[in-house]
Structure formats: structure tokens, C-alpha cells
């Protein structure tokens, strides 16, 4: 989160998938970065729910995980990227810049 903010991105953080779902519905972001391991619902289930809501626009997803097999499942859900833990800031920032419209800045709430 700090690396993204320092790079000039607006970042909205959720403690779990339920809170993230509310944020996404209220103001669809340009990109979702989701940990695979979250309470209540894992990151894969969360993104599957986002993809199933046809009222939402397509939102690129980057998964964060310490599990190798997560990359395959993430790609099946249409993830545009995967960052293994421990997170390398340069890798994450490169992926974000590649998939955010305009290449550098996430807008604030719409």
C-alpha cells in the first residue's frame, strides 16, 4: 500500500472480502489487488463474485499470494498478474502501471 501511495496512486484498503465488495460496488476501481488468503472469503471467491456481477465493468485483478498454485487459479479467473510474497515493490508497481488506464495514477472515489 505504501509503495503504491508513494508512486502517486490513490489506494482504498479493505480488511476482508466483504468490505472490499462494498467498496467495489460503491465505486468500481480501475484495478483490484487482492490477497488470496483473506478472512470470510478467499481472494479467488471474491474475484469470482466480482466477475459474476454483470453491473460492474471489467476490472483487472492482480493477486498477491505465497502459494505457487494460486497463479494458475488466478489466471483461470482472468487475473492480469500475480505477485508472490514477499512482495517486490518494483514488480507490483510495474504490473499496476501496465494495467491502470493512463499508466500511473488511480483516480479517487467516483
VEXKELUM-406187 format. One record per residue: y, z, x of N, C-alpha, C in turn; residue number from 1; residue in one letter. Coordinates in pm, 1 decimal. Last residue first. Layout:
BEGIN
+----------+----------+----------+----------+----------+----------+----------+----------+----------+-----+---+
!     n_yy !     n_zz !     n_xx !    ca_yy !    ca_zz !    ca_xx !     c_yy !     c_zz !     c_xx !   k ! r !
+----------+----------+----------+----------+----------+----------+----------+----------+----------+-----+---+
!        Y !        Z !        X !        Y !        Z !        X !        Y !        Z !        X ! NUM ! A !
...
+----------+----------+----------+----------+----------+----------+----------+----------+----------+-----+---+
This chain:
BEGIN
+----------+----------+----------+----------+----------+----------+----------+----------+----------+-----+---+
!     n_yy !     n_zz !     n_xx !    ca_yy !    ca_zz !    ca_xx !     c_yy !     c_zz !     c_xx !   k ! r !
+----------+----------+----------+----------+----------+----------+----------+----------+----------+-----+---+
!    779.9 !   -727.5 !  -1524.8 !    847.3 !   -833.6 !  -1601.0 !    905.8 !   -779.2 !  -1728.4 ! 110 ! X !
!    813.1 !   -533.9 !  -1227.2 !    766.4 !   -548.7 !  -1365.8 !    847.7 !   -652.9 !  -1440.4 ! 109 ! X !
!    884.1 !   -745.9 !   -939.0 !    866.5 !   -616.9 !  -1005.4 !    816.8 !   -639.4 !  -1146.4 ! 108 ! X !
!    700.7 !  -1000.4 !   -761.2 !    811.3 !   -953.9 !   -843.9 !    780.8 !   -815.5 !   -899.0 ! 107 ! X !
!    606.5 !  -1009.2 !   -424.5 !    560.8 !   -987.3 !   -561.4 !    680.7 !   -944.5 !   -643.4 ! 106 ! X !
!    670.5 !  -1244.0 !   -169.1 !    715.1 !  -1129.3 !   -247.5 !    656.6 !  -1126.3 !   -387.8 ! 105 ! X !
!    547.8 !  -1465.4 !    -24.8 !    582.4 !  -1339.5 !     40.1 !    611.3 !  -1223.3 !    -55.0 ! 104 ! X !
!    463.9 !  -1704.6 !   -161.7 !    409.6 !  -1668.3 !    -33.0 !    446.9 !  -1533.7 !     24.7 ! 103 ! X !
!    516.0 !  -1824.3 !   -397.2 !    629.9 !  -1802.4 !   -309.6 !    588.2 !  -1750.9 !   -172.7 ! 102 ! X !
!    248.7 !  -1651.3 !   -546.4 !    347.3 !  -1759.0 !   -557.4 !    470.4 !  -1728.0 !   -471.6 ! 101 ! X !
!     -4.3 !  -1535.6 !   -335.2 !    108.6 !  -1495.9 !   -419.5 !    206.6 !  -1612.1 !   -425.5 ! 100 ! X !
!   -196.3 !  -1617.4 !   -152.4 !   -226.0 !  -1627.2 !   -295.5 !   -115.3 !  -1581.2 !   -389.4 !  99 ! X !
!   -110.3 !  -1585.3 !    109.6 !   -174.5 !  -1711.9 !     72.2 !   -185.4 !  -1728.8 !    -79.3 !  98 ! X !
!    -23.7 !  -1323.0 !    117.2 !     74.3 !  -1430.5 !    132.6 !     17.7 !  -1565.1 !     87.7 !  97 ! X !
!   -276.1 !  -1195.6 !     96.0 !   -175.2 !  -1179.2 !     -8.7 !    -74.9 !  -1293.7 !     -1.8 !  96 ! X !
!   -397.4 !  -1272.4 !    338.7 !   -456.7 !  -1309.6 !    209.6 !   -354.8 !  -1301.4 !     97.0 !  95 ! X !
!   -220.3 !  -1153.9 !    524.2 !   -243.9 !  -1298.8 !    525.1 !   -301.1 !  -1346.0 !    392.0 !  94 ! X !
!   -248.2 !   -881.5 !    458.4 !   -119.0 !   -948.0 !    440.1 !   -133.4 !  -1100.1 !    440.5 !  93 ! X !
!   -519.4 !   -840.7 !    532.9 !   -475.2 !   -821.5 !    395.1 !   -344.0 !   -895.0 !    369.3 !  92 ! X !
!   -505.6 !   -893.8 !    810.4 !   -596.4 !   -971.2 !    723.1 !   -551.4 !   -961.4 !    577.8 !  91 ! X !
!   -325.1 !   -697.3 !    896.8 !   -293.8 !   -838.9 !    915.3 !   -379.4 !   -927.4 !    825.6 !  90 ! X !
!   -456.7 !   -453.9 !    834.3 !   -333.1 !   -490.7 !    765.8 !   -303.0 !   -639.6 !    778.8 !  89 ! X !
!   -785.8 !   -405.1 !    773.0 !   -695.0 !   -457.6 !    875.9 !   -572.1 !   -511.0 !    804.2 !  88 ! X !
!   -951.6 !   -125.4 !    646.7 !   -867.6 !   -241.9 !    617.3 !   -780.7 !   -277.4 !    737.7 !  87 ! X !
!  -1283.5 !    -41.2 !    739.3 !  -1141.7 !     -7.5 !    730.3 !  -1056.7 !   -134.4 !    723.3 !  86 ! X !
!  -1349.3 !   -251.7 !    459.3 !  -1290.8 !   -127.6 !    510.3 !  -1355.2 !    -95.9 !    644.2 !  85 ! X !
!  -1284.6 !   -601.1 !    415.1 !  -1375.2 !   -490.2 !    444.1 !  -1296.8 !   -369.3 !    493.6 !  84 ! X !
!  -1163.7 !   -793.6 !    162.2 !  -1124.4 !   -725.8 !    285.1 !  -1214.8 !   -604.8 !    302.8 !  83 ! X !
!  -1163.3 !  -1103.3 !     15.6 !  -1242.2 !   -982.6 !     32.0 !  -1199.3 !   -921.4 !    164.2 !  82 ! X !
!  -1043.0 !  -1340.2 !   -228.8 !  -1056.2 !  -1280.7 !    -97.3 !  -1127.8 !  -1147.7 !   -102.6 !  81 ! X !
!  -1048.3 !  -1430.5 !   -478.1 !   -996.1 !  -1524.0 !   -378.7 !  -1009.1 !  -1468.4 !   -237.7 !  80 ! X !
!  -1311.7 !  -1393.7 !   -714.8 !  -1218.4 !  -1332.9 !   -619.9 !  -1175.0 !  -1436.4 !   -516.5 !  79 ! X !
!  -1490.3 !  -1472.9 !   -913.2 !  -1373.4 !  -1555.5 !   -886.0 !  -1271.5 !  -1493.1 !   -792.9 !  78 ! X !
!  -1721.5 !  -1342.5 !   -940.1 !  -1618.5 !  -1310.2 !  -1038.9 !  -1489.1 !  -1386.9 !  -1013.5 !  77 ! X !
!  -1853.5 !  -1428.6 !   -715.5 !  -1907.3 !  -1468.3 !   -846.1 !  -1806.3 !  -1442.8 !   -957.5 !  76 ! X !
!  -1709.3 !  -1291.7 !   -523.6 !  -1692.4 !  -1436.9 !   -534.4 !  -1746.0 !  -1489.3 !   -667.0 !  75 ! X !
!  -1810.7 !  -1033.6 !   -569.5 !  -1669.3 !  -1062.7 !   -588.9 !  -1643.2 !  -1211.3 !   -604.8 !  74 ! X !
!  -2076.6 !  -1065.0 !   -489.7 !  -2046.3 !  -1035.1 !   -630.6 !  -1900.2 !  -1065.3 !   -661.0 !  73 ! X !
!  -2028.9 !  -1112.3 !   -213.8 !  -2099.5 !  -1210.2 !   -297.6 !  -2066.3 !  -1187.8 !   -444.5 !  72 ! X !
!  -1899.9 !   -876.3 !   -131.1 !  -1834.2 !  -1006.1 !   -116.0 !  -1898.5 !  -1111.0 !   -206.1 !  71 ! X !
!  -2077.6 !   -667.1 !   -158.8 !  -1966.5 !   -679.3 !   -252.1 !  -1898.0 !   -814.1 !   -246.2 !  70 ! X !
!  -2248.3 !   -649.4 !     49.5 !  -2293.4 !   -726.9 !    -66.1 !  -2182.9 !   -744.8 !   -170.5 !  69 ! X !
!  -2105.1 !   -475.2 !    224.2 !  -2118.7 !   -618.1 !    254.0 !  -2156.2 !   -701.0 !    131.1 !  68 ! X !
!  -1878.1 !   -227.7 !    139.2 !  -2013.2 !   -278.6 !    116.5 !  -2018.7 !   -429.8 !    136.1 !  67 ! X !
!  -1632.0 !   -135.0 !    134.3 !  -1704.5 !   -108.0 !    258.3 !  -1846.7 !   -162.4 !    250.5 !  66 ! X !
!  -1360.9 !   -330.1 !     -1.2 !  -1487.3 !   -257.4 !     -9.4 !  -1546.7 !   -233.6 !    128.1 !  65 ! X !
!  -1136.1 !   -488.4 !   -207.9 !  -1147.8 !   -402.8 !    -90.6 !  -1278.4 !   -326.9 !   -103.7 !  64 ! X !
!  -1068.5 !   -815.8 !   -331.3 !  -1146.2 !   -691.9 !   -336.1 !  -1141.8 !   -621.0 !   -201.5 !  63 ! X !
!   -817.8 !   -984.4 !   -495.9 !   -871.2 !   -953.2 !   -363.6 !   -943.9 !   -820.3 !   -377.0 !  62 ! X !
!   -756.3 !  -1231.2 !   -739.3 !   -806.9 !  -1097.4 !   -708.0 !   -855.2 !  -1092.4 !   -563.7 !  61 ! X !
!   -513.7 !  -1400.3 !   -945.0 !   -600.3 !  -1395.0 !   -827.3 !   -637.3 !  -1250.1 !   -794.4 !  60 ! X !
!   -521.6 !  -1445.2 !  -1283.9 !   -463.9 !  -1357.5 !  -1181.9 !   -559.7 !  -1356.2 !  -1062.6 !  59 ! X !
!   -441.5 !  -1646.2 !  -1554.8 !   -528.8 !  -1632.3 !  -1438.1 !   -455.3 !  -1547.1 !  -1335.0 !  58 ! X !
!   -296.7 !  -1441.1 !  -1818.7 !   -303.4 !  -1560.5 !  -1734.6 !   -407.1 !  -1539.0 !  -1624.5 !  57 ! X !
!   -452.2 !  -1295.3 !  -2108.9 !   -392.3 !  -1282.1 !  -1976.0 !   -398.2 !  -1414.8 !  -1901.5 !  56 ! X !
!   -594.6 !  -1345.8 !  -2329.0 !   -449.8 !  -1340.1 !  -2348.2 !   -377.6 !  -1328.7 !  -2213.8 !  55 ! X !
!   -859.9 !  -1323.9 !  -2268.1 !   -801.2 !  -1458.2 !  -2261.4 !   -652.0 !  -1460.9 !  -2291.5 !  54 ! X !
!  -1031.6 !  -1110.9 !  -2096.5 !   -914.5 !  -1105.0 !  -2185.0 !   -838.5 !  -1236.8 !  -2173.3 !  53 ! X !
!  -1219.1 !  -1146.8 !  -1900.8 !  -1263.1 !  -1165.7 !  -2039.7 !  -1146.6 !  -1163.3 !  -2138.1 !  52 ! X !
!  -1088.3 !  -1075.2 !  -1666.9 !  -1122.0 !  -1216.6 !  -1687.7 !  -1161.6 !  -1245.2 !  -1832.7 !  51 ! X !
!  -1081.5 !   -797.7 !  -1708.3 !   -956.0 !   -873.6 !  -1699.5 !   -983.3 !  -1020.9 !  -1727.7 !  50 ! X !
!  -1356.2 !   -743.8 !  -1697.7 !  -1281.2 !   -715.3 !  -1820.5 !  -1148.7 !   -791.1 !  -1822.0 !  49 ! X !
!  -1408.9 !   -815.6 !  -1433.3 !  -1479.3 !   -886.1 !  -1541.2 !  -1406.1 !   -864.6 !  -1673.2 !  48 ! X !
!  -1254.5 !   -622.7 !  -1306.4 !  -1212.6 !   -763.0 !  -1298.8 !  -1284.1 !   -846.7 !  -1404.5 !  47 ! X !
!  -1405.9 !   -390.9 !  -1375.3 !  -1264.5 !   -402.9 !  -1409.8 !  -1220.7 !   -549.4 !  -1410.4 !  46 ! X !
!  -1652.2 !   -443.9 !  -1258.9 !  -1643.4 !   -430.6 !  -1405.3 !  -1499.1 !   -447.4 !  -1451.8 !  45 ! X !
!  -1569.9 !   -441.0 !   -990.4 !  -1630.3 !   -561.0 !  -1047.8 !  -1621.6 !   -558.3 !  -1200.1 !  44 ! X !
!  -1476.9 !   -179.9 !   -950.2 !  -1384.4 !   -292.2 !   -941.6 !  -1439.1 !   -420.3 !  -1001.2 !  43 ! X !
!  -1629.3 !     39.5 !  -1197.3 !  -1609.1 !    -13.5 !  -1062.2 !  -1517.8 !   -136.2 !  -1065.9 !  42 ! X !
!  -1507.9 !    307.8 !  -1383.7 !  -1549.2 !    167.4 !  -1390.4 !  -1530.2 !    111.2 !  -1250.1 !  41 ! X !
!  -1484.1 !    587.3 !  -1318.0 !  -1494.6 !    539.2 !  -1456.1 !  -1552.2 !    398.2 !  -1468.2 !  40 ! X !
!  -1339.6 !    538.0 !   -990.0 !  -1398.4 !    621.5 !  -1095.0 !  -1396.4 !    550.6 !  -1230.3 !  39 ! X !
!  -1438.5 !    268.2 !   -770.2 !  -1336.8 !    342.1 !   -844.9 !  -1406.6 !    429.6 !   -948.0 !  38 ! X !
!  -1507.9 !     49.0 !   -532.3 !  -1551.5 !    182.5 !   -573.9 !  -1435.6 !    258.8 !   -637.2 !  37 ! X !
!  -1355.7 !   -177.1 !   -481.3 !  -1480.2 !   -191.2 !   -555.8 !  -1523.0 !    -55.8 !   -611.6 !  36 ! X !
!  -1008.5 !   -198.6 !   -529.9 !  -1119.4 !   -137.5 !   -458.1 !  -1243.5 !   -159.1 !   -543.1 !  35 ! X !
!   -811.4 !   -485.6 !   -571.8 !   -894.2 !   -381.7 !   -633.0 !   -999.8 !   -330.1 !   -537.3 !  34 ! X !
!   -521.6 !   -638.8 !   -628.0 !   -602.5 !   -592.5 !   -515.5 !   -680.1 !   -473.7 !   -568.9 !  33 ! X !
!   -403.2 !   -911.8 !   -804.1 !   -466.8 !   -780.6 !   -815.4 !   -544.6 !   -755.7 !   -687.2 !  32 ! X !
!    -96.9 !  -1085.1 !   -851.9 !   -217.3 !  -1064.9 !   -772.7 !   -270.9 !   -925.3 !   -800.3 !  31 ! X !
!    111.2 !  -1086.6 !  -1023.4 !     80.5 !  -1214.3 !   -958.5 !    -50.8 !  -1207.6 !   -881.7 !  30 ! X !
!     36.8 !   -891.4 !  -1323.3 !     85.7 !   -912.5 !  -1186.9 !     53.1 !  -1052.9 !  -1136.4 !  29 ! X !
!    146.0 !   -841.6 !  -1652.3 !     48.1 !   -909.1 !  -1565.9 !    105.7 !   -937.7 !  -1426.7 !  28 ! X !
!    223.2 !   -566.0 !  -1790.7 !    299.5 !   -658.7 !  -1707.6 !    204.3 !   -728.6 !  -1610.4 !  27 ! X !
!     36.9 !   -452.3 !  -1965.1 !    180.2 !   -432.5 !  -1987.6 !    263.5 !   -536.0 !  -1912.3 !  26 ! X !
!   -211.4 !   -521.0 !  -1856.0 !   -176.4 !   -565.3 !  -1991.4 !    -26.4 !   -556.9 !  -2016.4 !  25 ! X !
!   -195.4 !   -394.1 !  -1606.8 !   -214.6 !   -539.4 !  -1613.9 !   -174.7 !   -592.4 !  -1751.3 !  24 ! X !
!   -172.8 !   -123.6 !  -1681.8 !    -67.3 !   -189.4 !  -1604.3 !    -75.7 !   -341.3 !  -1616.4 !  23 ! X !
!   -418.7 !    -83.7 !  -1812.0 !   -292.8 !    -66.9 !  -1885.7 !   -177.5 !   -136.6 !  -1813.8 !  22 ! X !
!   -593.4 !   -126.2 !  -1595.8 !   -598.8 !   -212.5 !  -1713.6 !   -471.5 !   -204.7 !  -1795.1 !  21 ! X !
!   -526.7 !     90.1 !  -1433.1 !   -499.1 !    -46.4 !  -1387.2 !   -499.1 !   -144.2 !  -1504.1 !  20 ! X !
!   -629.8 !    300.7 !  -1585.5 !   -485.5 !    291.8 !  -1563.0 !   -446.7 !    150.8 !  -1518.4 !  19 ! X !
!   -901.5 !    225.8 !  -1560.4 !   -839.7 !    241.9 !  -1692.4 !   -688.0 !    228.7 !  -1680.4 !  18 ! X !
!   -954.8 !    230.0 !  -1287.1 !   -957.5 !    102.4 !  -1358.7 !   -892.0 !    111.2 !  -1495.9 !  17 ! X !
!   -719.2 !    455.0 !  -1125.6 !   -853.4 !    412.2 !  -1166.3 !   -841.6 !    283.8 !  -1247.4 !  16 ! X !
!   -460.8 !    480.0 !  -1037.2 !   -560.1 !    573.9 !   -985.1 !   -703.0 !    533.3 !  -1018.8 !  15 ! X !
!   -259.7 !    207.2 !   -933.1 !   -331.9 !    276.4 !  -1040.2 !   -437.5 !    365.4 !   -976.4 !  14 ! X !
!     55.2 !     91.7 !   -824.5 !    -72.4 !    154.3 !   -791.1 !   -129.9 !    224.4 !   -912.7 !  13 ! X !
!    235.0 !   -186.7 !   -743.8 !    209.4 !    -93.2 !   -853.6 !     68.5 !    -40.0 !   -832.7 !  12 ! X !
!    474.5 !   -310.6 !   -524.6 !    336.4 !   -266.2 !   -540.9 !    329.0 !   -165.9 !   -654.8 !  11 ! X !
!    648.5 !   -579.5 !   -397.8 !    651.6 !   -473.6 !   -499.1 !    506.4 !   -438.6 !   -527.7 !  10 ! X !
!    672.4 !   -652.3 !    -49.7 !    607.1 !   -670.9 !   -178.6 !    632.5 !   -552.1 !   -270.3 !   9 ! X !
!    765.3 !   -624.3 !    209.9 !    857.8 !   -667.8 !    105.9 !    796.9 !   -690.9 !    -30.1 !   8 ! X !
!    613.9 !   -510.4 !    399.8 !    625.3 !   -656.2 !    408.0 !    713.1 !   -712.0 !    296.0 !   7 ! X !
!    608.4 !   -250.3 !    313.8 !    685.9 !   -280.7 !    434.4 !    704.9 !   -430.7 !    453.4 !   6 ! X !
!    427.5 !   -283.4 !    101.6 !    568.1 !   -248.5 !     74.8 !    656.1 !   -281.9 !    195.1 !   5 ! X !
!    194.0 !   -339.4 !    250.4 !    246.5 !   -436.3 !    154.0 !    393.3 !   -409.1 !    123.5 !   4 ! X !
!    162.4 !   -104.6 !    398.2 !    178.3 !   -232.9 !    467.9 !    237.8 !   -338.4 !    375.1 !   3 ! X !
!    127.0 !     83.3 !    190.1 !    242.4 !     92.0 !    278.1 !    267.9 !    -40.2 !    350.4 !   2 ! X !
!   -118.5 !      0.0 !     83.0 !      0.0 !      0.0 !      0.0 !    125.2 !      0.0 !     87.7 !   1 ! X !
+----------+----------+----------+----------+----------+----------+----------+----------+----------+-----+---+
